[in-house]
Amino acid sequence: MSHPRKVVHPRDEIMQTMDRIYRYRMTTTSGGNLSIREDTGDIWISPARVDKGQLNRADIVCIHADGRAEGLHPPSSEFPFHKAIYLERPDIQAVVHAHPVALVAFSICREIPNTRLFYQANSVCGKVGFAPYACPGSEALGDSVAKLFAEGCDSVILENHGVVVGGRDLAQAFQRFEALEFAGKTLIKAKQLGEVRFLSDAQLDEASARSVDFDSYSPGVAVAHERELRKQLCDFIRRGCRQRLLISTEGSFSARINDDTFLITPTQQDRELLEIDDLVLVSGKQREHNKLASRAALAHQAIYDMHPHVHAIVFAHPVNATAFSVTDVPLNVRTIPESYVFLRDVKRVPYGVHYRDDGGIARYISSSYPAAILQNDGVLVTGSTVLDAFDRLEVLESTAEAVVNARAIGDVSAMTDDVINELCDAFNLR
């Protein structure tokens, strides 16, 4: 498979990716380091002892193939294991190392997150290894990590330290890093709820086999309504990523244009970096020329076909709500008035229903049930507008987090039927 020609300078890639990791609170001011290896053998790496929240282009250090360092600062003290990984794995061209809190928790318990929680995490993260403790920056740590990468690991948990992840480029390394931390965070939340359910080989294969077979077509001039929806979708997708309601490799968002036409996120593109031209127009069984619609497009289409009141749909993976999806514990949204008014009672959808082309997923949604928990695959939320769907997604995740947190305090006190009836009358929910 060929990849696009790289035109962004390594300084900018490292700076932009570190900014994102820091903004997501997946590293600290002093922690973490990123590197890129070029075909020339030069390695670009983040510097030692420079504020990760304020990196600029001039801070990035180049270690030339002959060992000569060029830059304003010394390279990261972890350069030895970056170099060791590159020597063992010619296919790896970028490395991410950081101390995200969930993976640090696993590292100090000497455990590895089981990525079989979700198909996408299992697919993206690759083989995960565990390296015994060695002093940061030491050759011993480099040798230990490189040995695991040589054995086929793409991600390695470092005992009492953090994680190191490799990829064919920095984008893939970041996505693996983010997906592994997401799996770790979800596992931690889910274990507070009850027994965690993992996917079988057959279930992983079912998700892998799904496809969308749309013909290609060239739509006419985009009317103002379509242009407005493109902007709204991009704005809310970016906000969702920054609020950790979505991650770069997971989820889809769509908006209806008319009875049989809608816009949807593309497949295999970083959600936060989407531009308005990246969104895919789907009309009937056709999709916009030279673009690939999300593999969830058939599920979106089935919901639009069955429910004229739905004008926006989001499949997402917010950590707390997703924790309910990997356990059998029901999410009770009868917690505060806002939760019930926005969400009503949330249904649970058996695994794989939304992967199939029979439209069955649409039967789990109605005006009385605008949201659903998808077994081992996050949540589904619908709305009358893009804003409405996003608002409900936020409320769903906030409600789930409150319920998870409440379990550490005592028994959850749900609103009584009398209170629910009062809300239904007050907000015309009958």
Steps between C-alpha positions, in 0.01 A plus 500: 500500500648836400488800730478872416823683434612675820534875472473611865837559667584263791536802730136592434370144528667455839394841626136454390471147636657591834260794528212261448628246753556774758159658430333160549678477839683187387838631616643762733714809447819301552389155384494318170693514177432452128729415211494455125756311293555615144613284209843667526545349846463837674286486815301805612407494868345725764753665735588431860376731775283728286136579584286258295213747506706770328714320239595690187672397179847605611481273808495177295837323481645311203736207560670441167578152374866555591403567864544876486233695695363827363273728702464754778456234769624150580275225365258317728674282756293210363671518161674162562178300481374698199825415319485137615145458366597644162797262475275198560200606293564650155123534451466738795562865414355674809490441875276644773590474868295659778345445843120503451336426832308184406801329344718611790246330728544178303878541506510518881274194525717307251206444268417560134161637385299237316408674174234240416250740655435644152585396148657833409730515803609141442566572133678833547721418800659183366695268729565648847802401711625567854858608577640447852629806680828658397632847573356766264749596230715191557635262238339218702156651446576545130606137465193372684256709295673425169485125570121515534464705182723246322253231612218683323361732766380841379423630850688430823399578859807602704488375859459790747548746217252540212467378142692509172327455164632476145343556159575533131464876556423731789128504420473123537717495812279767660183309408636182659601693809159666529307177436701307760447771762129505413477124548683534831274777627188310397620185678566694821151653492332172404664308783338745741163390360528123480634212295654610168398330176763446229452413134546152359693427180167456319378841618824668396470333159140619465607861552797462266282361218250788489513717191303766316443435132385835361535606139687822429332814366579866445248723679405839363579837655470497879208712616532724806325246726760234420785743553361602837467137610858428391625780723283395794615139478869592485465744788322252726725207406804709591336607826408140573860388455629776725243414767596131466153397384658374177848373422694523176432142384148442634150625432291653224280809477241579235235759413195461277470732199170367363296180500767276342820707521733558793855604583723266698857474625744309277665174597864475613558872553594675824174643636646814656680599179198471269425792269168578333616347170580169672137430592324259266164561335286185485188489285305177480757231421757745368784683668693806395767436235855423624393478866434205731212533743517369855437128524206593724330679209241224449398523866461878472298456181267243659426734790426793268274281284292380796492822704415826316538697825873411522729751326836421660666182628820435689669171583760582767721358773499726806685311771240483778202410282718254309590333831133404530515351150766246604309384809145377556430780748209718379549875476222657703446855372224570752756693702430871450222666298730607214617143444150358469358791296782474244548124489190328633577133569808378315472166320780245460580362156648148467846474347526535124143615423626826347757315285231320301325626189148396607416836659440338838679774689219745416254302715694593813442873446181705526384840622466338844843336478740746331817330629630147546795312647670278240644182647882525487482795261412821681177690454251615238331839536246669272363853482284744310810706414878459519498708818220291651686173436824640643321642804346160570839334462645737760209436738532124452871503586452737794224278635712187460795663677279614787361147543849345493622753757192454718578131541810602699278698739198280560182366343364693203166662579298512178203730453164339584222428254307796641793731419530351151129551437530860615788555256304341216209736563721808546709437186231337281685169481194276463 
